[in-house]
Amino acid sequence: MNKDVLTVMASRLDDEKQAVIILDQTALPNETVYKRHTKKESIWQAINKLEVRGAPAIGIAAAYGIFVVMNQSLADDFIAFSEEFKSVKAYLASSRPTAVNLFWALDRMEHCLNSNRNKPVSEIKLALREEAETIRQEDEEVCRMIGENALSLLKPGMGLLTHCNAGTIATSKYGTALAPIYLGEERGYSFKVFADETRPLLQGARLTTWELNEAGIDVTLICDNMASVVMKNGWIDAVLVGCDRVSANGDAANKIGTAGVAILAKEFGIPFYVHAPLSTIDMETKTGKDIEIELRKGEEIYEAWYVKPMAPKGIKTYNPAFDVTDSKYITAIITEKGIAYPPYERSLKDMFEKKENSI
């Protein structure tokens, strides 16, 4: 396997120029473009316009971003610095409503701020930088452990279907749903991967196939509406997906089209595995019905990837960015702390209790 792809970072800090460097994923697979961001407006734009995407990567970019912005602050006392921080936090949090990691990372940065309230502002800034870097480093280990846990459910030579992109460029390294594929490749599992194109933004076509192909992994691109055919052909042994938020009852919000794949998998008796860092599990949200689903501009459906529009100009559209897969279609939720099985109200609660007891 070409391991260079695992060194591609969705975002990183440039200390010398006091900027966050973000891989513009909208330019892939044709160009590899990195953009420097120093202002809250451009960081907001990068998250909102999907230059950085994937729940963990969004959280990391937000943590780096709020540090970069606050590092420029001229406030010389905690109260003024804190008020400015809260304003920037609220602004960045408005960039995307569904991915819980965005809010989790910003909340964690605010906790760091408050924990250092008695220190000079210069030292608070250093603490924020260290916290943002810790968030990135922890995510790398989380993804590796998710991969190890998922790999325990898989066998060499399996055919795997994935939807959207939950790979290394959606996280700090390894990915969530793609982590067992990378780890398996290192160990000679020789998986055969089928990637849904993932309309309308084509994350599967543009990003997942790019990643896996670069890594030398056997990957086949299919249209979203071909999933039932490859399942019926017997080519799929398991479905691996990431997620942006999991509710307390195990419902999982992920890229639009995921729910349909889960229903198909249930029909064909294929296990459907959701890969979720604990940071994406929102125990305060009771069910998937309570998850806010982001609605995006309709032009993404018929203009974004075409030289000419593929629908009448101004046609009415409905373009939800995510859907919610009911827990009854999910075989297991794989986290860094282990594998949760139904009933999820109990198993997810146990997972968090296990985490708290290990601290």
N, C-alpha and C positions, 0 to 999 in steps of 0.2 A: 504494500500500500504506500502511496505517496503521502507522507505525513505532513508535507508542507501546508496542505489545506487546513490542518488543525492549528496552524499558527496564524491564520487569518483572523484578525480581531475586528468585531463589529464597531468597537469604539475604544479609544485609548487616550491617555493624557499626554499633552505636550507641555511639560513644565517650563521649558525655556521660553516658549511663546505664549504661555498661559492660555491654552486652547484645548478643547476636546476635539479629537480627530475621529470622524465618523466615516465608515465605509458606506458610500451611497449605493444601497442595494437596488435602487431603481435603475441603475446603469448596467447591472449584470444581466446576462452573461457576456455581453459584448465588450464592456469596458470595466476596468477596475479603477474606480475613482474614489479618492479620499478627500474629504472636505474639512476645513478648519472652522470651528465655531467658537466664538468668544462672547456672543450676545444672547440674551435669553430668547429674543425673537427668532434667531436662526436655529437655536436648539429646539424650540417649540416646533418650528417648521420641519425640521429633520425628523422629528417623531411623528408629527401629524401626516406628513407626506410619504411616510414609510421608507425614508432613506435609511433609517434604522428601524427594525421590526423584529418580532419575536419577543415574548413576554420578558424573559431574563435580560435580553440585550437592551430593551427599552428601559428597564430598571437601572442597569449599569450606566447607560447614557445619561439618564436623568440625574443620577448621583454625581457623575463626573461634571455634568452640565451645571448643576446648582453650585458645586464647588468653584468652577471656573468663573461663574458670574459673581459669586460672593467674594471671591478672591480679589476682585476689582473694587469692592466697596470701600468708600472713604469714611465710613462710620467708625468712630473711635471709642464707643462705649457699647455694652452689650444690648441695652434696650433699643438703641437705634439700629444696630446690626440685626437684631432679632426681628424687628418690624420689617426691615428690608427683606430678610430671609423669607418671612411668611408670605410676603407679596410675590416674590419670585416663585416660591413653592406652589402657591395657588395657580399662578399663571402656567407653569409647566404641567401641573396636574390636569389642566383643561385640554391638553393636546390630544389625548385619547381616553375614552371613558371605560373601556371594557377590561383592559389588561391590568390586573390587580398589582402586578409587580411594580408598575409605575408609582402607585400610591405607597406601596410597601417601602420602596427604596427612599422616596422623599420623606416618609415618616421616620425612617431610620436615620436619615441625615439630620432631621429636626431633633430627634432624641439625642444625637451626638452634640448638636448645638447646645441644647439645654443642660447636658451633662457637664459641659465645660463653661458654664455661664460665669463662673467666678474667675476665669482666666482673662488675660488681655486678648483683644480682638485678634492680634497677630497669631497668638497661640491657638485660638479657636479655628482660624483658617487652616492651620496645619493639621488640626484634629479632623476637620472636615475632609481634607485631602486623604488622610490616612483611612478614614471610614469608607470613602468611595472606593479606594483601592482594595480594602478588605472585602467589600461587597463583590467586587470582580473576582478576587481570589477564591472566595468561598463558593461562588457560583461554579467555578471550574471543578472544584471537588464534588459539589452537589451533582453536577452532570455526570461525572465519572461514576459515582455511586448509583445513580439512576440507571446508567448503562450496565453496571455489574448486576444489579437486581433484575433488570429486564432480560439480560442474557441467560439468566437461570431458567427462564421460561421458554427459551428457544433452542432449536437443534440445528446442527450444521446442515447446509443445503436447503434450508427452508426458503419458500417464496414469501416475500413480505410486501405489503402494500402500505404506502404512507401518503398523507394528504397535507398540503401546504409545505412549509419548511420549518422543521424543528431541529436544525442542525447547528454546526459550529458557528455560523454567522448569525444565528438567532440567540446565541448565548455567549459565554466567554470562551468556551472550548467544548468539543465533543457534541454539544446539543443535548436535547432530551430524548425525543423519539429516535433520533439517528445515532445516539450514543451506543446502543447495543450493536448497531451495524458496524460502526468504526471499531469497537472493541472486538467484535466477532471477526472482522477482517484480519486484524492483527493475529488472531489465534487460528486462522485457517478455516473458518466456518463457511466461507464461500456462499453467502446469502445471494439470492436473486431478488432484486428490489424492483418493484413497480411504483412509479411516482405519478399520482394524479397531477394534471396540469394546474389545477386549482384556480379556476376562473373566479372573478374577472381580472385579478392582478397577477395571476400566473406564477405564484411563488414556487409551486412545484416544478414547473417547466424551467423557469429562469434561475432558480436558486438551488433547489434540491438536486436536480440532475447535474447542475454545474458542480456542486460540491462533490457528489458521489463519483461523477465521472473523473474529476480532477484527482480523486483519491484512488482511482483504478478499481472501483467497485462496480459490479455488474448491475446496471440500472437501465430500466426500460420506461420511457415516457408514454403515458396514455392520456387520452381525454377523460375528463371527469365522468362522462356518461358511458365509459367503457369498463367501469369497475365491476359491474355485474357479470360481464362477459368473462373477464379473467378469473373471477371467482368461480363461475360455473365451469370453466375449463379445468379447474382443480389446480391452478397455478399459485393460489394464495393460501398460505398456512396460518398467517396472523396479520392483523392490521395494527400498525404502530402510529400513534398520533401524539402531538403535544397538546397544550391547552393554554388558554389565557386566564381562565378562572375556573375553580371548582367550588361548588357550593357545599354546604354541610351535609347534604343528602347524597352527594356524589354526582349530581348533574354537572356536566363540563361544557364550558363555552370554548369553542375553538373556531378556526377559520371557516367561513361559510362553505357548506358542502360536507362537513364532517359528520353531521347527524345522518345524512343520507347514506354515507358509507357504513356507519354503525348499524343502521337498519338492515342493509344488505348483508353485512357480516353475520348478523343474527339469523337471517333467513337461511344462509348457507352453512351455518354451524361453525363459523370461523371466529376464533377469539379476537376480541377488540380491546387493545391495551392503551390506556391513557397514561402518558408520562408527565408527571407533575411535581416540580419542586414544592416543598411545603409552603414556600412563599406565595405560590399561586392558589393555595387552598384557603378559601375565605370562610371561616367557620361562623362569621357574623351574618353571612348570606344563607338563608335557610334552604332555598331551592333555586333551580335555574330560572324560574319565573321572576326572581328578584334581581337578576343580572341585567344591567343596562346594556343594550346592544347598539353599537355604533352604526349609524346610517351615513353612507358616503354618497358623493355626487354620482349621478347616473351616467355621466360621460365616461366613467371608468369602464362601463360595460361595453360601449359601442365605439369609443374613440381612442382609448388609451394606447392600444397596440396596433392601430391600423393607419395606413397611409390615408385612407378615406373612411368616413363614418360607415359603420356596418348596420345602421338603423336610421330611420328618418330623423332629421335634425329636430330636437325638441320633444322627441317621443317621451311619454311618461315612463318612469323607471322606478324600480324598488331595489335598492342596493344595500342590504345589511352586510356589514363586514364579517359578522360572526353568526353562528347558530348554536343552540344548546342541545347537546346529546343527553337524553334522559338516562339516568343511572341504570335503568333496566337493560340497556343495550351495552353496558360497559362490563367487560369480563373482570378487569382488575385496574386499579390505579396504582401506578408504580412511582414511588417516591425515593428520596435518598435514604430514608429511614426504614424502608421495607416496602412490602406489597400489601395494599389494602384490597380486601374482597368484600362483596355484599354481605350483610347490610352495611352500607357506607356510613350511616349515622354513627354506628358503633366503632367501626374499624378506623375511620378518620380521626375520631375523638381519641381513640387509643393511641394513634400515631403521634398526636400532639402531646399526650400525657407522657409517652415514651421519650419524646424529645426533651420535655421539661425535666424529667427525672434524670436525664443524662447530662444535664448542665451542671 
